[in-house]
Amino acid sequence: MSQNENIFLPHTTGILPAHSIKALVAEGVIILDKPLDADQIQPASLDLRLGKMAYRVQASFLPGAHKSVDQRLGELSLHQMDLSDGAVLETNCVYIVPLLESLRLPRNIAAMTNPKSSTGRIDVFTRVITDFGEEFDKIPAGYDGQLYAEISPRTFPILARTGSRLSQIRFRLGSGSHNDTELKRLHEEFNLVQMPADSNFEINIDNGIAFRVDLKGIADGNGNNGGKNLVGYRAKRHAGLIDVDKKAGLKIADFWEAIYANDSRSLVLDPDQFYILASKEAVHVPPHYAAEMIPYNTLVGEFRVHYAGFFDPGFGHDAAGGHGSRGVLEMRSHDVPFILEDGQIIGRLVYERLTDAPTELYGQLTTSNYQAQGLKLSKHFKAN
C-alpha cells in the first residue's frame, strides 16, 4: 500500500463514497419508496431497485426536454405487468420500470448510471432515463424527479420482481475530469494495470488506459477440448429463463458454449451472438479512486465492448483480496462479422478520485462477487 493512502485528505470534487451516499439518503437527496436493503450501497455506488410495475413499450425512447416519462408511456405503452410476485421479461422486448429510488439533487451534484456487472454478463440491455431527459444514464445536477429503468433482454428471458437490482448509480460532486498526465502518474504510483509475465504488449495510455482482449486463454481445469486454453463463452440462443435474483442456480452448459484458443489466437465475432471474454491486463483500482470503462471507439472495430462499466474502489486491490483481477468483457459485433486478435485494444479505463476515502472496499463486502476474477460468468451460474 502506498504511503499516500494513509494521508489521503477529502476533496471538494470527485465521486462520492458509500458514507456520503448514506448521508444523501438521510438528507432526502435520495428518496426511497422502501427502506434501503442492507447491502444496497457499494463502496462508491448505489444499486437501483425495480418498482412495482413494468410497462411494455413499442420502442426505446428519450422523453425529450418537454415531456415526462409518464407522458411518453401514455403514448407508447402496449401493456403493463405487476412485478410484485415476479414477471418474465421476454427477449427483444423493451420495458420501462419506475424505480424505488428518486432524486432531489442539489445544484453541485450530478449522477450517472450503468448496468450492474451481473446484468451485463447475461446480455440484458438496461439504461436509466429521467423526466425531460435528453440522454441515457446521465442525470444532471439539480435533477428533481423519478428514475426509470429501460430494460431489454437480448439473449435470455429473465425473471425479475420488485426490488430486483439491474442498475447502479454513482454520484459526482462538482465537474468530473481526467487527463493522461495524471493517469500516467497514477499508474506509476499504483500499477493500475499489469500484463501477464509472458506478454510482449506495453501499457497504453491515450485518453484512458487501454484494455486488451486475451485470446491466449487459461487452462480449462476440466481437461476439456484436448487441453486447449479456455478463452471465453458464446451464449446459446433459445436457452432457459434466468432469475436475476438467484445466485449459483444454473448450469453453465445449458446457457453457454465454451470457446477455446486456436493456433492463430483469433476469434470471429458473429453479429448475431453475445460473447464473454476477458482482458489481458489485471486491473487495480486504488482505494481512493473509482474507474469506469468508456464507450468503444469505432476506429478500432465495429463492436460493442461492454454493457457494465463501473469498477468500485478496491477492485483488484491486494489488501482487499483482489490480486490478479481481470476485466470481464461483454462483447457483441455490430452488423458484420469481426475478427479479434489476441492483445487487440478493445476499450479504455478512466479513473476518478473520490471525494473521501471509503470505509469499505470492493472485496470486503458480501456483494463483491467478482473480486480476484479471471474469466468469470455472472453470479447466476454454478462453478464447474
N, C-alpha and C positions, 0 to 999 in steps of 0.2 A: 504494500500500500504506500502511495506517495505521501510524503510529509505534508504536502499541500492540502490533503484531505482532512488533516487534523486541525488546520487553521482556517477552514472554509468559513466565510462570512456571508450573511444574507445579502442578496442583491435586489435592486429596485425593479429589475425587469427579468423576465425569464418564465420558465414553466413552473407551475405551482405543484409542490409535492403533496403527499397524502394529508398531512396535518392541516395544510392550508385549504384543501378541498373540504375537509371536515368543518373548517371554520365557515366556508361558503354555505354549507348546509345549515349550520347554526344561525347564520345571519340572514337566511332567507333568500340568498342569491340563487341557490339550487333549491327548487321547490319539489317536494315529494308527494305523490299520491298515496304511497305506502312507505312506512319507515325503511331505512336502509337495511339491506341484507348485511349480515356480519362480515362477509368477505367481499363486499361490493367495491370497496376502494382499493386500488392498486397503488404502488409506490408513487406514480405520477399521473394517474388517470382514474376515471370513474366508469365502471360498467353501467350501461344503459339497459333498462328493462322494458320488455314489451308490455303494453297496456291490455285492456280487456278485449278490444275489437280489432279485427283486421278487415280491410277494405280491398277487395279485388278491383283493380282498375284496368282501363284499356291499355295504358302505356305509361312508361315513366314520364315524369313531368317536373318542372320547377314552377312554383306558383307565380313568380314574377313580382315586380315591385308594387303592384296594385291589387293583389289578391291574396287572401289567406289560403291555407291548405284546405280548410273546410269548404271554402267556396269552390275550389277546384275538384274536391271529392264529389260535391253535388253535381258537377258536370261530367265526371269521368268514372264514378264508381259503378261497377257492374253487380256487385254482390258484397255482403258483409258477413263475417263469421265471428262467433263468440270464442275467444281463446281461453276462457276461464278453466275449462276442463281439457284443454288441448285441441288442436286442429291441425290438419295436414295442409301444408303449403306445397302446391304442385310445381314441378319444373316448368320453366319457360313462362310462368305467370308472374305478374307484378302485383305486389300487395303494399298497402300503406297502413302502418300501425302507429297510432299515437302512443308515445312512451309514458312511463310512470314518472319521468323527470321533466320538469320545465325550468326555464331560466328567467332571472331578472338581473341581467349583468350590469355592473357599473360601467362607466364610460372608458375605463382604463383596462378592462379585462375582456379579451376575446376568447373564443374556443374553437377547437377543430375536432372532428370525429373520424373514426376509422373502424373497419370491421375488427373484431377480436381475432386472434390467431386461429382459434378453433373454427371460427366461421369461414375464414378464407380457405382453410385446408379441406373443407368439404364442398367447395365451389358454390357457396351461397353469396350472391352479389347483393350487398346491402350498403345503403348510404343514408345519411340523415339530412332531412330538409326542415326548413323553418317557414313560418308565415312570412310572406312578402320576400321570400328568398330568391336570389338570382344565381346562387352557386350551391353545389352539393358540398356537404361536410365542413363548410366554413361558416362559423357563427360570429357575426360582427360584434365588436364591443358595444355595450349598451342594449343588446337584444333583450326584449321582454316578451316572452311567449312560450308556446308549446313546442316540443320537439316531436318529430315524426320519423319513423324508420321506413325507408323504401326497401323491400325485400324481394329478391327474385332468385330462387334456387335454380342453378344451371344444369347440374348433372343428377343430383339425388333429391327426391322429395324429402321434406323434413317435417317432423312433428314438433310444434312449438306451442307455448302456452303463456298465459300472463305471468310475467316475471322472468321469462327466458331472456338471456343476455346474448345478443349478437353483435353489438357495437360498444365502443368505449369513447369517452370524451376526455380531452386534455385542455387545460386552461392556461392561457398565457397572459401574464401581466406586462403591459407595455408592448412595444413592437418587437417582433422576432427578427433575428439577424444571424447570419453566419458568413464566414469568409474562409477561403482556403488557407490563408496565412495562419489564422488562429487554429484551424483544423490540423495543419501540419505540426504546429507547436503542441497541440493536444495529443497527437499521435506519438510524437517523440517522448512525451511525458508518460503516457498511459498505455501505449501499444494498443491502439484501438482495434486493429485487425492483425491477424497473424496467419501467414501462409504455412501450409504443411512443409515439413523439413525437406522433402524431396521435390519441392516445387521450384521452378525457374522463373515464376512470374513475380513482378515487382509490385509494390504497393502503389496504387494510382490515386492521386488526389487532384481532382479537377471539377469544381462545382460540386463537391461532396467526395466521399471516399468510396471507391469502386467495390462492387460485388462481382465476383466471377463465378460462373457455374462449374460445378465439379462433375465431370463425366468420367473420371477415373474410378470413382466409387469406393465403396468399403466392402470388406469381406462379408459375405452372407453367412451368418452363424449357423444356418440350417444346412449348409453344404449343397444348396440348390444350383442348378444350371452349370454343372461341371466346374464349380469352384470360381466362376467369374464374379467379379465385384458387382454389388448392387448399386445402381446409380439413381434410381427413382421409382416412381409409381405412375401408372396411367389409369385413370378412372374408368371403370366398367359402366357402360350405359345400361339402362333398364335394370339396375340393381335395386336393392330394397330401400326401406324407409329408415331415415336416421332421426332418432330422438335427440334433439340438440342438448338436452339436459342430462343425458345418461352417459356416464363415463365407462370406458373399457367393456362395453357390452357387445361389440360387433367383431366378426372375424374379418381380417384383412382380405383374405382371398375371395370373399363374397362381393367385395366392392372395388378391389384394386388388382391390377396386373403388374407384377414386378418387372422392372426394366434393368437389364444387366449391361455392363460395359462391353463394347465391341473393340476390335483391334484399332479402329480409326479414332476411338474416343469422341464419337459424334452421335447426335440424336436428331432425327427428323421429327419436328413438331407438326402433328396433323391439326389443321384448324378446327376440326370437329371434336377435339379431345382436350381433356384437362390433365395436367401433369403436376406432380410433386417432385421437386428436385432439391438439391442442397447447394449452399455456397461453398466455394473452395476455402474461403477465409473463415477462421474462427473470429467471432465478434466479441468485443468488450465494450460495455457501456459503464463508465466510471460512476460511482455513487452520486455525484452531484451533477450529472448530466442525463439527458434523455436523448434518444435518437429516433429518426424516422426515415423510412425508405421513400425517396422522392419518385415521382412518376417516371416511367420508362421514357427513353428518348428514341423516337422512330429512326433517328440516324444510325442506330446500332442494330436495328432489326424490327420487323413487323410483328411484335409480340407484346403481350401484357405480362409484366413480371410479377406483380403481386396484387393481392387484394388487401391484405392486412399489413400495416407498415409501422406500428409503434413498437419501440424497444424501451422498456422501463429501466430506470436506474438499477444497476446491479446485474443486468443480463450479461452473462459471460464473465462476471467478476469472480476472481479466485476465492475471495473471502466469503462469498455467498454461494459457493459450490458450483460455480459456472465455468470452470476451466474447460476450454475447448468448444464452447457453444458455437454452433454454426447457424447461419440464417437458412431457414427453410423457404423455398421459392415456390409460389403457386403460379403456374405458367399456362398461358393459352396463346396460341398463334393467331394472328389476325389474317383472315381472308385467304392466305396462301400457305402451303407447307413451307417450313423454315428450318434450315439445318443449324443446330447449335454445335459449337466446337468446345472441347474441354478448355477451361480457362477464359472463355469469352466473357467480356463485361456485359452484364445484363441489368444492372441497377446501381444506384448510389445511395449512400447514407449521409445524412446531415445530423450534426449534434447541436444541441442547445442546452445552455446552462439552466439549472433550476434556480429559483429564487432563494432556496434554502435547502439544507441537507435533509433528505428524507429520514424518517425514523426507522423504516424498514426497507429492505432492498428486495428486488426480484430474486427469487430463490429462497427467501426466508419466509414466504407465505405459502399456505396450503394450496393457493390457486396458481402457483408457479409451475405450470405443467410442462414447460419446455426448457427449463434450465439444464445446461450441460447436454443439450440435444445434438444429435448428429442428423441423420436423415430420419425424420420422425413424422408420422401421420398425426391426425388430430387426436385429442384425448378420448374420442368416442370408440377407438379400436383397441382390441386386446393386443398385448405384446405377443409376438410369436414365440 
